[in-house]
Amino acid sequence: MTVMTAAVRRRPVAVADRPWAARLATAAGLLVTLVALLLAPATPASAHAVLVSSSPAASAVVPSAPAEVVITFSEGVRKVPDKVRVIAPDGSRADRGEPTFKGAVVTIPVDPSGARGTYLVSYRVISADSHPVSGAFTYSVGAPSTPPTDSGADIRANPVVGNAVKVAKYLGYVGLLLLVGPALVLAALWPRRLSRRGPARLAWWGLGLLAVATVAELWLQVPYTNGGGLFDVTGSGFGDVLGSTYGATHLVRLGLLAAAAFLLRPLFAGPVGRTDGLILAILGGSALFTWPLAGHPAASPAPAVSVVVDAVHLGGMAVWLGGLVMLAVFLLRRADERELDAILPIWSRWAALAVAALLLAGTVQGLIEVATPKALVDTTYGRLLLAKIVLFALVIGVAAYSRALVRRRAAAGRPGSMRRAVVAELAITAVVLGLSATLVQTTPARTASATVAGAPDNFFSATLSSPLYSLQVELDPAETGSNSLHLYAYTKDNRPQPVQEWKATAALPSAGIEPITIPLLPLTDNHAFGEINLPAAGQWQLRFTVRTSDIDQATVTATVPVT
């Protein structure tokens, strides 16, 4: 994205009071846009590690009770206390002792003398990129029975906490660019005759916002990990977070911010020496690495490369957007024509370098996280990345127009056009920033596509619509014999729809098979799981009745080819 802009009209600083309301309104509009993007509903999964296999396999029927259950994920995971459980057919605990975690493999000791019937395995773990992963599956010993219910462990994610985590991340990004932009401009481009009070105040706000967001992320990671509410934070839980890589990187970030604050104060008062400027740059560069080290890049197939390019990407964003904010709020209004003629060409080159860094780092990130062209269009992550690329191209066009005006030294004669170009750049890049924050919470395309590729060829998936809800139906493997059924309910605007009661039947009229009731186990408010043995091939008629309140319910049907 890119470059600079400027209005070069001479006018007294005192006249600058009037546009504050308009600028605040613009900022509020961008804030609403970003928050809306961050809180927008996502498709069913957003964790980055996924369950790739289990022993016994999901829905399998084994002749005798195993001595252990082994579950394998796509990347390394960490334990959440008492959140990995095996429930026997009678509802009692079948697991014995603590599960063992070795990288991506979790081994759960199980009572080998367990009764015949269906067992439920429920889990909630932390993936290597700090995101919680939860789910459940069943297996049967001897013969299937009604699946048990795990009433002692809630593996569901709290939606309030999930949204609060997104908002905290967004506020951290905003604080970063509000800190970097003023610090950079004051250190190298600020005219000596102008007061530093306004930019200094903006930078202090950015520093404070970044510190508060960092503390909030540490606090929220406890319930985000354990699945509790906003205030379900215990000393032991907080200690576990602080002892993890996620907690260590956030503590380092706070320490670096505290150290930087001592050097920022003289910078905000006047020009500083080269040594202080170099130390500030080192502290800022080190702080940038705390984001990728606490997130998904640290768990990518090439972690060293991913961490570096993510830090470069974040730094380019902070320099570019932070500088644009300084131009729009201060320099374009206060600097005179002579000062702008000196400042804008320098800033234009800096912005071009920042955009080049964004392009290079973004390309490398895309190659690592998407992996294949097919995943770019077949996964949510890939489609979000495509949308980001389109917006990126659009903002580069706007920036090219701004840069052309600067090169022709036409800014002084067309201040209105330049201001509009700056606002357009900020507005579009605000949306891009929101998409970036959403990508952080979305399963990488390489993982999602690998999961889809591993599914059986005749796996059945469809979305059924009713006036009350949309129902996503997944039947695996859609073959004769044992099948697992997953149901996800959503509102008409694609938000999770809480369900009070689930009912499902399966029938094969062509073979004279009357409707068979499918026992369903609610796993979350909008997700239910069931198992059914389909004795014959053919066009099975599945019927689902979902009750969303005491009086509201609707029925949908699907025809499923079973081979």
N, C-alpha and C positions, 0 to 999 in steps of 0.2 A: 504494500500500500504505500503511502508516500509523502508527499512532499509538502511543501510549504505554501504559504501564500501571504499576501500582505496588502494592507491598504496604506496608502502613503499620503494621506491628506493631513496637512498641518492643522492642528487645533489645540486649544488649551486643555490641560489635564482636567480642569474643573468641570468641563462640559461632559466628562465621562460618567457622571453619576446616573444620568437618565437611563442608559441602556441596561443597567443591572437587572431590572425586572425581566427584560426580554431574554437575557442570557440565563437567568435562573429558570425561566420557563422552558428554554431549550434543554438545559441540563435535566430538568424534571422529566421532560419527554423522553430523553435518552435513557434515563433511569428506569422509567416504566417499561420501555422497550426491552431493556436487558433483563429486568426481573421477570417479565412475561416469558421471554425465551427460556430463562433458567427454570421457571416453574411449569413450563409446558409439559403435557403428558408425554411419556416416552412409551415405546413398545415394551412388551413384557419383560425383558431382563436388562439390567444395567450393570451388573457386576462383571469383573474382568476375568476371573478364573471360572471355569465351567467344569462340571463333573463329566469326565470322559469315559469312565468305566467303573465297574464294581464287581466284587466277588463275594457272595453270589450275585449274578447279574440281576438287574431290575426286572421284576415280574417272573423271575425264574422259579421253577419248582424243583427242589433238590430232595434226594431220598432221605437224607439224615441231617440233623442240625449241625452246622459248621462250628468250629471252635473260635473262629474270628470272621469278621466282616472287613473287607479291604475296599476302600474307595479311593479312586485316583482322579486328580484334577489336572487341568491343563497347565497350571503353574504352581509353585510352592504356596502352601497355606499355613496359617498359624492357628493355634487353639483359642476358642472362646470357652471359658470354664462352664462345664455341665451343659453344653449345647450340642454335643454329639451323643446320640442315644439310640438304643435298639429296644423296641417295645414288643413284647411277646403277644401271642394271640389273646391272652386273658387280660391284657393291659398292664402287666407288670414289667419291670425293667429286666431285659435279657442280657444287657451288657454287663461285664464284670471288670472293674478296675478302670484306670484312665486309658484313653486311646493314645496310640503312639503316632507322632507326626514326624515323617522323614521326607522333607521336600514336598513334593506333590502327592505323596502317598500317606493315607491315614489308615491305621490298623486298629480295629475295635475288638477287644476280647469279648467273646460271647459264651454263654452257658451252653456247653455241647450236649447237655441232657434236656434241652428245651422240648416243649410239647410240639405236636404236629399242628399245622395251620399257618396263617399268614403273619409275617413279622414286618413291622414298620421301622425303617431306618430314617431318622431325622437328623439334620446337621445344620450348624451355622458356624462358619469358619471365616478367617480373614485372609484374603488373597495377598500375594506379594506386593501389590500396589495399594494396599491399605483398605480396599473395599470389602465389605462383608459379603459372603456368599452363603445363601441358605437354600434348602430344598429337602425333599424326602422321596423315598421310593420304598417299594415292598418286595419281599421274596417269600416263598412258601416252603415249608418243610412237609413232605409227604403229599399234601393236597391243599389247595387254596381254601381259605375261610374268609369270613367278614374281616376286612382290615381293622386293626385296633386303632385307637385314638391316643395320641401323646398329649395328655392333659397337663403334664408337668413341665413342659418346655415350650415357650412361644418363640418360634423361629421367624415370625413375621417382622418385617421392617416397619418402623413407625414413620408414617408419611410426613408428619410434622418435622421430625428430626432430619429426614432425607432432604426436605426442601430447605431447612435451615442450613444444612451443610452446603448446598448450592449457593445460597445467598452469602454465606461467609466467604466462600471462595471468590465470588464476584466482588465483594467488598475489598478483599485482599488485592485483586487485580487493579481495582480503581485506586486504592491507596498507593500502590506501587507507581502507577503512571503519574499520579498527582505529586509524588515525592521526586521522582526522577526528572520530570520535565522542568520544574522550577530550579532544581539543583544544577542541572546541566546548563540551562540558559543563564542563570546568575553567575556561574563560574566562567563562562566563555563569551556570551553574547550580550549581556545586559549593559545598556548605556550608563555611563557613570553619573550623568546628571539626573537620572530617574530614581525615585525612591524604591527601595527593595522591600518595603513593608508588605505590599499586597502579595507578591510572589512568595515571600517568606511565610506569611500566614497560610497560604495555600499548601506549601510544602509541609508545614507543621501539621496541618489537617491530614495530609496524606500519610505522614509518619504515624500519627495517632490512629488513623483508620486501619493502617496495615498492622499495627501492633494489636489493636482490638480484634481484628479479623483472625490473626494468628492464635491468640488466646481462645477465641470462640471455637476455632477448629479443633484445638486440643480438647476443650470441654466437650464438644459435640461428638468427638470420636469415641467417647466412652459409651453413650447410648446408641450411637450408630453401629458400634461393634456388637453390643449386647442385645440390641433390639428393643431397648426401653424407651421411655419418654424423655423429654428435654431435661428433666431434673433427676432422672434415675442414674445418678453418678455417685459411686462409692469410692472410698479411699483406695481399695485394692484395685478397682477398675481403672482409676486414674493413674495409679502406679504402673499398671500393665501398659497403659498407653505411653506414659513417659519413658518406660523402659524399652519401648520398641523403636525401630528405625524412624517411624513416623514421628514419634514424640521427640526423639533426639534431634531430628532436622528442624522441627519447629522451635525447640529451645535454642538451637544454634542461630536460627533466624532472629529470635528476640535479642540474643546477645549481640549480634551484628548491628541490629537497629539501635541498641543502646550505645554501642561504641560510635556509630555514625552520628548520633545526636550531638555528641561533644564537638565534632568537627563541623557539623552543619551550622551551629550557632554563629561562629565567626564568618562563615560564608554568607549567611543571611545579613550580616552587618556590613560587609564590604568585601572587596577582592581578597582572595587568600593566596598563599604561596604555592609553588608547584608541588612541594612535598605533601602538603595537606590535601591538595587535589588528587595526587596519586594514591594516597592512602584511602581517600573516599572512594575512588574508582575501584580499588581492590576490595574494600568492604562491600560495595554494591555488587561487584561481580560474584563474590563469594555467596552473598545472600541469594542471588538468582539460582544457584544450584540447589537450594533447599526445596524448591518446588518440584523439580523432576525426581530428586532423591526420595521424596515422600509420596510419589505417585507412580503411575504406570510405567514411565520410561525405565525405572530401575528394574522392572520385571520383564522387559522386552527381550527378544532373542539376541539383540546386540546392546546390552545395557550401557556400556561405555559410550557408544555412539549416540544412543537415544538421549542419555542424560546431557551430553554436551550440546546436541542440536536443540533440545528443548530449552536449555538455558539461553542459548543464542536467540531462539525464537521469542522467548519471553523478554529478553533484553531489547531486541529490536522493536517489539511492540511498545515497551515502556518509553524508549527514546522517541519514537515516532509520534505516538499519541500524546505523550506528555508534552513534547515540543509543540504540537498543534494546539493543545489547550493554552499554552503560554502565548502563542501567537494570537489566538482568537480573543483571549481575555485581556491581555496586557499590551503586547508589542504593537499590534495593529491599531490600537487606540491611543497609545501614549508616545511612541517613537515618532520623530519627525522624518521628513522625506530623506534627508541626508543620512540619518541613522539607519533607516530601512534599506537604503541602497547599499549600505555596507553589510547589514545583517543578513538580508534575504539570500544572497548568493551562497554565503557560508552555510546557512541552515539548509538550503536546497541540496547541497552536496552531502551534508550529514543525513538528511532524510533519505536521499537516494541510497546511501550505504545501509541505512537501517532497513529499507525495503528490500535491498538485495539480500541482506542477512535473513530476513523473513522468508523470502522466496526459496533460498537455498536450504535453510533449516526445515521449512515446511515440506519441500520436495523429499528430503531424506526421511523425515517423519512419515510421510505418506507411503513411501516405498517399504518402510519397516512394518507399519501398522496395517496396511492394506494387503500387501504381499502379491495379490493377483488381480488382473483387470476385472475378472468376474465378481470378485468380492466388492469392488467399487460400486457396483449397481445392485448386488444381491443382498447387501447388509445395510442396517440402519447407519452404522458408522460410515460406510462408503458413501451413502447418499447425503449425509450431513457434510462430509468432506467435499462432495461435488458442489453443494450449495455454497459452501465457504469459498471455493475456487471461483465460482461465478461472481460472487460479491467482491472478491479480491480483484478480479479483472475490471469490474465496474469502477471501483475506487481508484485503480491505477489510471483509468481514463480521465477521471476528474483531476487527479494529481498531475497528470501530464499537461492538462490545460493550465493549471496553476503554474507549473514549472515553465511553460512557454511564456507566460506573461512576465515571469521574473527574468527570464533570459532576454526578452525584448525590452526590459526595463519599462514595461507598460503598466506596472502596478500602480504608480502614482496617478495615472490618468483614469484608471478603472477600479477604484476601491470597492465599489459595490459588487462587481463581479468577483473580485478576489475574496471578499467576505463570504459570499454565497458558496464559492468553491470550498472554502475551509469548513463551513457548516456541513456541506454535503459530504466531505471526507469524514468528518467526525461522526455524522449520523450513520453512514454506511459501515464504518469500522466499528461503531458501537454494536451493530447487529453481528458483525463478524466476531467480535469479542464474546458475545452471548453464545454464538455457535461453538466457539472454542471451549467455553466453559461446559457446554452440553456434551461435547465430544469427550471431555475428561470423565464424564459419568456414563459413557456408552461403551459396550463391549467392543474391543478392537475388531476390525474386519477380519484380520487373520485368524482370530480365535473363533468368531461367529461362523465364518465360512468353513473352518475345519470341522466345527460341530455339525453343521448342516451336511457336509460331505460325508460324515460318518454315519448318517442316518440311513435306515434301510431304504431301498429303492421304492418300495410301495408304502412308505410312511404316509398316512393320510392327515391332511391339515386343511381346515376351511374356517371361514368366518361367517356365522349365521346372524341375520338381523331380525329384530322384532321392534315394535314401537317403544319398548322400554329399555332395551339394551342390545349390545352386540356380543356374540358368544364365539370365542375362538376355540375350535375343537381340534384336538390332536389325538389320533389313534395310532399306536405303535405296537406291532409292525403291520397291522391291517392284513393279517394272515390267519388261517385257521389255527386254533389253539389259543394259548394265553395271550391277551392283549392288554396294554395299559392305556388308560384314557386320561387326558388332561383337559380341563375346561378353564378358560379365562373369561371373566365377564367384564365388559367395559360399557361406559355410558356412550351416548351418541357423539359426544365430543372427545372420545377416546381417553377418558379418565377411568381408573379402576372403579368398578361398580360393586359396592358391598352387597353380598348375597346372604339372605337369611335361611334359605332352604334350597337344596339341589335335588332334582329327581331326574333319572335317566333310565331308558329302556332300550333294548335292541331286539329286532324281530327280523325273520327271513320268511316272508309270506310264500315265496316260490317253493320253499321246502316244507311248508306247513309248520314252521317254528313260530309259536306265539311269542308276544313280547316278554323278554327276560329282564328283570330288574337288575340294574347295575349299581352295586353299593358304592357310594361316593364318600370320600373323606375330605372335608375342607382343610386345605393347607394354609391359606390366607383368606382375607375377606373376599377376594375375587377369584380365587384359584381353588379348584377341587380336583381330586385324583380318584380314579377307580380302576378296577381290574375286571375283565370278563373273559370267559372262555368261549370262543366262537367255534362251534362244532362243524360247520360246513362252509364251503365257499359260496359266493353269490353276492347279490346286491342287498346288503343289510340295511334295514331302516332304523336309524337311531333317532330317538325322540327325547328332547330335553325340556324340562319345565323348571324355570328359575323364578323363585319368589324374592323380590327385592324389598318388600315391606309387608306389613300385616295384611294388606289388601291387594297389593300389586304383584301380579305374576304373568308370565307369558311363556308360550311353548313354541319351540322351533324344532325342525326336523332336518335330517341329512341322510342322503343315500351314500353308503360307503361300499365301494367294491372290495371284497375280501377274497384273496386268492388262496 
